[in-house]
């Protein structure tokens, strides 16, 4: 087994060489080593050490240039003393945070434009047409409750991730601003005699998928979490207005409508949709593979959202009575 | 709403077209039509979005007022039409790792090699109390017994499939190494059950849980430390190390040293001393902020590592102390 790193070895800055006819003294930070030179190869060895001062040559180039020397053995010994590093490599290709965010956003827009084909029975369409059933509106409120109730749990792992101070503070503030929003939804549902705390309710698979995805991203792929947040925080003023209109059309009590409308206003008022943009503005580098994974995470979240729009209609709108999802 | 406007805005889609005084912009499969009272003027601005002009140049280009330009750019950006023609600032990860390695080497020389434990072991191995040798093996076992706490946390390493594959291989190679070392305690009359019911020194827990925390919250830093813990790039393929050399010098029973030697040989055979380099060679880049964070934590890591050895000496050089620290209750003290 031959070491392959450093690829283009060079002495660390600060390594001092003192060359004598038959030996070379290398010193570095109070340590170092003494290399005794063989008479037959002394000139080559001195040339090799001089080449390592300059760096730039690969191990293979050094080996073919100094054929009389055991180049790998010498490099191994110098490396064991901590004297070698690598010649600076080329700047890595990739994206700035701003570039990455814009790509993610375009991916979201194109995914959303197509998601309607795959999930054609959208609650939003029924809201816009004024044909949503009461059970669908209540079902939407229940799923909304599941989203906000899960928020602290799924976001919390992201707070532990090492990051620059400002980014950590931005995530912390976002987390705090999402806290206790489930209380608003509990208030809303209680006006209809629904208490998801006393009698536990299951979320729809798509709702649970959105929240578990966020949680997994928060714990394992902070860049993906930062990108996926805007998908859920995107302002939906048309949707919210139609929701309120449909509730009024079906005589749902104001006490049911108000907390939901209030929560939507809270999200838009605090311009939560900016959180991804603000976080990405602070990111200096995203690798091509990370970019790919971010785009996957964002489009997946967008499709889960579209899936939820259809599942709400399919589950809660299937019967005249409200089908509560009790375990 | 996108982040700050791009430094050098460039249109993301194909060049816009003008037809019947309306401007058509294309993004993916979607076509947008823009109506504007002066389409030629707007086309001139769109034509300048080629990534060679910064926002200030565009604002003062003449066709529109500065604020109008900003407004148009913001709207384009919000709809996904803008990109930024700049390059990210980051260094190749391996370049950064080799510098971090230098920091860790310095810390190792200044803090770890100077501990009484290592001084005594390398200079006077025959005078070192035998319990110190046993204690080192015991704490080493506690470390290996908990290695899953940190190695498993990076199995899902995000963003690079090659790094993830290497970490999965590393996990497999390290799996159940505690069982190899466990055999060393049989000649001391310590059973595997005894070992599992014992507890490590707080300095060992400190090292283990710090690594587990870093692996979960700052995995890149954890990756940089692996090689130090595995003996470093200087580690030979034959698996000799200073501790085993001291054991030999001190004439310790081969039944005790053998399993430790076997463990060192297996590790060396896998080249684990170079794992950090190999991982960072594959990792594309490290940003300036990450580099600063990695550097900032090196001395803390070295202190934890120093304490690991220091405390082994402090605890087991007092030969009256029992070999194992347990959590067993003294049943006789329970009274009604």
Interface residues (C-beta under 8 A of the other chain):
Chain A: X1 X3 X5 X6 X7 X12 X29 X31 X79 X80 X81 X82 X85 X86 X88 X89 X90 X91 X92 X93 X94 X95 X96 X97 X98 X99 X101 X102 X105 X106 X109 X110 X113 X114 X160 X161 X162 X164 X220 X221 X222 X223 X224 X271 X273 X274 X277 X278 X280 X281 X283 X284 X285 X286 X287 X288 X289 X290 X293
Chain B: X1 X2 X3 X4 X6 X7 X12 X27 X28 X29 X30 X77 X79 X80 X82 X83 X84 X86 X87 X88 X89 X90 X91 X92 X93 X94 X95 X98 X99 X101 X102 X105 X106 X109 X156 X158 X159 X160 X161 X216 X217 X218 X221 X233 X234 X237 X271 X274 X277 X278 X281 X284 X285 X287 X288 X289 X293
